[in-house]
């Protein structure tokens, strides 16, 4: 058999546009596999020349699913330019809206993008393995997804004024305080949200035994992990310090102020993708491959810091005897634990008396010519790095989007899954679905890294040993 | 008859804001038993709000490389299986039918365009907004 290349393009049930190529050798085995992000971004250049005050609104437009994450990192970069720390109420409110964003995003990934694989299995026919079938056979699960997403979106709307692209978070704080009525309205929704999250956890954990082969082969390999932790080393999504650990759990860097991220993170560019490939600088490219996002956050943290999440966190830690969990399939598990944490933490923050304070914004002029903002977005650590003139006009922007941090790991994962499941002599839909599904574990938001046009569908190409495409399959 | 009018699109993206502009204009009129919604995108959780209505009118800008500024009322079947953070009209109707036992009658008012940077022809654009508003408020 001659060498061939399989290309899955675009990849389905993810946010954005990508394709996967799989190189087959002469025996039909997989030589290599890669994910290519085929959308182009350009926000770094587009923002040059704009006043810094516009950056939160401008960069929020990077993405329609996690605009809040961008606003958070952007306003933190602006806080850094002003050299101010927002008042406690503003920090709490920013934390609440950031967690609401994470909950709604995780809910969409779990219930609507990934659950068809869990419910019907990876080998089910494509016509059965989709959200329409799920709505018919498991309407309660589909409704749960909608309700949990609505929980997060309503908080964003309640605080930010609108669900998508809210402009309430501003340099120095937030634009208006929360009222007691708003607080009570959100608190009233918490029991239902928690009930859904616990039900989902139970479902997922009780079905894990069905996916042992996927657990073993879905991007299951040693890598570094990076994420924010608070002063006590606990889970942190808004502030805190960067922690890097290796696959054995050894702490490589701790207490790193994110403004010094460039000392630790290098950014490589590959010729076949518009997505940057960040790496841990001391180990170099590509040895410095690290993972971010829910799995990484739980791996780097000592604890979650809320009762119910911590209970499950212990079970999560036991998966690998206290060492980092290396199987990317468990991103889904980590996502559910983070949903539980988010709900608990929102309740805690709302009940803090200071959250209701009217002191919500610090005012200042430009005090620095460089500012970095960092937070945890649903998919991982997000960096906004701005340079400005004395008048606050942007002269340079560098963004490291959460998904980009995972680029090297996603590539390694695609290769591992392709080698485990794809047989060039008998290419099955189930095998190709698994190649896509490993990407879904990371829940990449490629629209975030670029801007999507059209609708997400999928395409698979087969190339021979001369890299010539010999077959193309479209999936949608 | 409880009616909801959903205008969707991005009013910062040229003619993509057609649905938003139509709803903004409709807000000036006292429409009985009618709720107006402006949104960037159709999202799964919008179904929670729409389930209580007997009739839904969707207003948007639909992509077309020909027939610019034509007003159309069609619902092309495309990529029904696709779900993301934003969804199609077909998808939201399917969610209403399958999950909420809600079978509203619906209409789609689209202006065909391929201009998402600027409003290319302000006169025609305004004319279409006025025409659509007039039609909907007289329903």
Interface residues (C-beta under 8 A of the other chain):
Chain A: X12 X13 X15 X61 X64 X65 X105 X108 X112 X113 X130 X131 X132 X135 X136 X139 X142 X143 X145 X146 X147 X149 X150 X153 X163 X164 X165 X455 X456 X457 X476
Chain B: X12 X39 X40 X41 X43 X44 X45 X47 X48 X78 X79 X80 X81 X82 X83 X84 X85 X86 X88 X94 X95 X98 X99
